[in-house]
Amino acid sequence: MEQKESFFRSIGRDNLYIVGNLFYAYFAQGFALIMLGAILPMLKADYALNYQVGGMLLSVQSVGYAAAGLGAGFLPLYFGLKRSFILLTSGVAIGMGMLLASGNPVWLLIAMALIGISKGAVTNYNNQIMSDLARGNAGPLNLLHAFFAIGACLAPLAVLLCARVDASGWRLAAAVATAVAVLGLLAMSRMKLDGAPSGGEAESAPVSFGFFREKIFWVTVLIVFFYQCIEASLMGWLTSFFVDSGVMTNDFAQVVTSALWIALLAGRFGCSAVAVRFRPYQMILVMAAGQLGFLYLLVHSRSFGMMMVATVGLGLSMSGMYGTSVSNAGDLFARYPVCMGFFVLLTSMGAVVAPSAVGVVANVAGMRAGLAVLLIAAVALISMAVYNAVMICGRVRAKRVARHSL
């Protein structure tokens, strides 16, 4: 508690207002993005969309996210950081509003792309600005990411409440998400945030792409790629799977989706606690095994109780995967400043491909068969986790032999 108080007191009033906006931006993002998966069954039914189109909607969101991950760093050079932040993050408000206007598939694809761009921009700018302000203190960054999970936990419950108020509950829920996003944009307009992110002064330094030649980069990319296949598909299709399985009503499906995010939130705090005792490759191996096991259980579950166990287990198994994988790469991202942009781009391709693949299979053979496609990604994930562990242990042994031989 002392670290948090020290951080908030040390940054000054103007920066404190900026930090509040960063927290709110992540909260609004988590609220809107998880709400999309929660309302997808109702939106799909209302607009008479098939599973294939639903999968395309989820995938194009990830395309926007990948594009923003690379492009967000250049806009501040021309428009300033504050204007770029507001411009790109307005995509959530615009996109959610567009969902209410028309069911035309092309229109919906544009809306989802805007939402994806906003997601990428918030991820980029939030982490950049908070890292600058925190100056190496991990506490504020962990707290920042917790706000996304808080919004994600509340989204399915908000959909549940909206469905009780309005017959077409998804429309009211989308309107609420739009209002939440607009409120954040209005608050951002008062931020005293100018110029490019710190580190921009080094833009004239030579750019190195040496990370492409390092095996640890590609191994980590593949681990996160397969993880993103599972995570993005579950976030988008989980509610549809619960409803279409016939095991639970739409109301229960929203509650179980919230349970997934509560498990994710708890798991993130848990991973922070155990990280001091275990190496990243060990944690990745355990989490990958958990994802395969609980995903298999979810696909083959026929009862509410087993689905609940599988969902909570998946949440715990996925919770620390991204951050731990970044740690697995060691000092790679510090040595190569442009590495993170390419890392985000390459790994997010998993979130582009997998949801569409699930939708295509579900369109032909049903939602349960569609979700079973993710077992391929889960097997590939644990294979890469094993390879990663063997590779790192081999390096550790080689270093010990080298030291003893001196």
N, C-alpha and C positions, 0 to 999 in steps of 0.2 A: 504493500500500500504506500510505503514511503517513496518508492520509485515513481509511481504514478503522480503523487502529489508534487514531487520535485519537478517532474517534467512539465506539468500543467502550470506550475508557478513560474517556471524559468523562461517560458516562450513568449510571454507578453500578451496583452489583450488582443491585438490584431491577429497574431498567430493562433491564439486560442479560438478565435472566431473561425479561422480557417480550418482548424482541427475539428471543430464541431460540424462544419460542412462536410468534411471528409467522412466522419462517422455517419452522418445522415445520408450521404451519397451511397455508401455501401449498404446501409439499411434499406434504402429505397430500391437499390439494385436487387438485393436478395428478395425483397418483397415482390417485385415485379417479375423477375425471372422464374422463381418457383411457382408463382401464380399462373404463369403461362402453362406449365405442365399440369397444374391442378384444374384449369378451365378447359384444357384441350379436348376432353371427351364431349363437353357441352358445346364448345365452339364447332367441333367437327360435326356433331349432329345437327346443329342449327344451320350450318352452311352446307350440309350434305357433302362433306369432304371424305375421301377414303383414307385408308392408312398410309398409302404412298404419298399423298399430298401432305398429310400430317408429318411424316418423316422429313419431307423436303423443307417444311417450315422450320423444324428444329435444326436441320443441317445448315440452312442459309443464315441462321442466327450465328452459328459458329464461324461461317465464312466472314461475316461482318466483324466478329471478335478478332479473328486472325488478322484481317486487314488493318483494324485499328491498332493492334499491337505493334505493327511496324510503322504505321503512318503518324501515330499520335506524337512521336518525338520530333517531327519536322514542323508541324503547324505552329508551335510557339515561336519559332524563328521568324515567322512572318506576321502572326497576329497577336503574339503575346500569350503567356500561359493562361491567364484568366479567361480571355475570349475563347481560346481553343478548348479549354475545359468546359465552358458553358455550351459552346457550339456542339461539341461531340456528345456530351452527356444529355443533351436535349432529345437524343434519339429515342430514349425510353418513353418520354411523354408523348412524342409524336407517333411513335410506333404503336403504343397501346391505344391511343386515340383512333388510329387508322383501323385497328381491329374491329372497332365498333361501327365503322362507316360502310363496309362492304365485305362480301364473302368471295369476291373475285380472287382466284388463286394467285394471279400476278400481283395484285394489290397487297394481298396478305404476305407474299414473299418479300416485297419491298419493306413492309412494316417490320417483319422479323429481322431483315438485314439492318435496319436502323437501330433496332433494339440491340442487336449483336455489336454494332459499332459502339454504341453507348457503353455496353459491358466492357469492351476492350479498353475504351478511353478511361473509364473509372478505375479499372484495374491498374492501368499504366500510371495515371496521374496521382491516384491515391497513394500508391506505394512509393512513388518517387518523392512526393512532397513530404509524406510522413517520415520517410527515411532521412531526408535532409533535416527535418526538425528534430527527430529523435536522436540523431548523432550516435548511432550504434546501440541505442537502448532498445532491446527487443520487446519490452513491455508494451509501449504504445502501438507497435505494429501488430502484436497479438490481439490487443484490444480492438484495433481497427477491423481485423478480419472477423472478430466475434460479432460485430454489428451486421455483417452480411448474414451470418447464421441466424441471428435474432429475427431479421426480416424474413428469412426463409421459413423459420418455424411458424411465424404468424400468418404467412400467406394462405396456406390451406384452410386455416381456421377462419380467415376473413372470407374466403370463398364459401365456406359452410354457412356463415352468418348471412352473407348476401343472398344465398339460395333460399333462405327462410323468409327474407324480406321481399324478394322479387322472384317472379316465376322463372324468368330467364336470368338466373343468378350470375352467370358468367359476365353478362354485360355490366351489371352493377359493380362486380368485382374489378373488371377492367377499368371502369370509370374511377373507382377508388384508387387504383394503382396509378392512373394518369394524374389524379389530383396530388397524390403523394410525391410524384416526380416533379410536377410543376412547382410545388411548394419549395422543393430543394433548389430549383433553378432560380426562383425569386430570392432565396437566401444567398445564393452564390453571387448574385449581382452586387452585393455589398462587400465582398471579400477584397482585401487589399493584397492582391496577388498579381504581380507584374513580371515581365521578363521571361526568360527561358528557365527550365529547371536547372538547379545547380549542377555543375558538371558540363554545362553547355560551353563554358569558356575553353574546354579542352577539345572542342570540335575540330580545331585545326591540326590536332595530333594525328599521326598516321594511324589508319584503321587496320587492325590485324584480323585475319580470318583463320588464324592457326588452329582454332578450336575444331575446325572441320577435320583436322588430321589426328585428333585425339580420340582414342577408342571410348574413353569414359563419356564423352559428349554423346556419341551415337547410342551407347548402351542406355544412358539416362533418357535420351529422347525416346527410344523405343519403349522403355518402361512407362513413361508418362503418356505416350501415344496410346498404348493399350488401356491404360487406366482411364484416359479421357473417353475412349470408346464406351467403357462401362458407365462412367459417371454421367456423361451427357445424355446417354440413352435412358438411364434410370430416371434422371431428373425430368426428362420430357415425357416418358412413356409409363412411368410407374402407376400413376393414377388410372390411366386407361387400362393397364393390365389388371389392376384390382377390380375395376368395375366390370370389364369384359369377361373376367374369369367366372363371374357369377357367384363368387364366394362372399362378397360384401357389397353393400349399397354404396352410392356415391358419397354419402355422408361419412360412412366408416372409412372409405378410401382417403378422404381428406385428413382424417385423424391419423391414419397410419402414415401418410406422407409427412405430416408434421413430426411424427415419431422418428422418422428417418433423420430429419434435420436436428432434432434434439440429441439423437445419438451422435451425429456428426459434430455437434457443438461440444458434447461431453468428451468425445474422442480426441478433439483437437487439444483440449486442456490436458487430457491424459497423456498424449504423445509428447507434449512439452515437458511433462514431469518425468517420463521414462527416458527421454532422449539423453539425459546425463549419464545413464547407465548402459545404454546399448548403442552400437554403431548404426549408422543409417542403413547399411546393407542388410543388417540383421532385422531391423524394423520393416524394411521393404519386403523381405522374404515372408515374414509373419503376416503382414497385411495382404500380400498377394494371395497367400494360401487361404486367408479368411474370405477374401472376395470370391475365389473359386468355389469354396465350400458353401458359403451362404447363398451365392447366386444359383448354384445347383439346387439347393434346398428351396429357394423361392420359386424357381421354374417348375419344380415337381410338387409343390405344396398344394393341397386341396382343402385346407381348413384355415380359418381366420387365425387361430393360434400359431400355427406353423409359419404362416405368412408374416405375422408380427415378429416372431423370433428371427426369421430370415432378414427382414427389413432392418431391424435394430442391429443385427450382426453385420450387415452390409455397411450401415452407417458408421459403425465403429471401425470396420476394416478399411474404409475409404478415407476416414477423417484426416489422417496425417500424411497421406500418400504423396501429395504434390510437394509440400514443404520438405518432407524427408528426402524426396528424390532430388530436389534442388541441392540440399545439403550433401547428397551422395556424390555430386560432381566436384566437391571440394572447392578450391579457389578458382575454378574455371571461369566463373562469371566475373570475378574481380580482375582476372588477368586479361579478359577479352570483353571490353564494355559493350560491344555490339552483339555479343553472344546471346543475351537474353531475348532480344527481338526475334532472332532466328529460332531460338528454342521454343518460344511461344507459337510462332508460325507453324513449325513442323509438328509439334505435339498436338496443336488444336485441329490438325487434319483428322485425328481420330474422332473428335467431336463432330466433324463434318460428315464423315463417311458412315459411321455406325448407326446414328438415328435413322437415316434413310434406309439402310439395309434392314433394320428392324421393321420399318414401315412396309417395305416391299414384301418381305416374307409374311408379315402379319396380314397383308392384303390378300394373300393367297391361302395361307394355312391357319390364320388366327393369331391372336396376340400372344398366346403362350409359346407358340412356335417362333414367333418373331423375337421374343425376349431370349429364347434359347440360343439365338445366334450369338449373343454376348458371351456364351460359354467358350466360344472359339477365342475371343479376346482374352478371357480369363486364363485359359490354358497358356496362351502366348505370353501373358503377363508373368505368370509364375515361372515359365521357362527362362524369361529374361532376368527375373529376380535371382534364380539359381545361378545363371551365367555370371551375373554381376557379383554375387557373393564369391564364386570361385575365382573370378578375376582379381577382386580386391584382396582376398586372402592370399592368392599367389604373389601379389605385389608385396604384401606385408612380409611373407616368408623370404622373398628375394632380398628385401632390405635388411632383414635380420642376418641372413647368410653373408651379405656384403659387409655388414658391420663386424661380424665375427672374424671375417677373413683379413681384416685390416690389422 
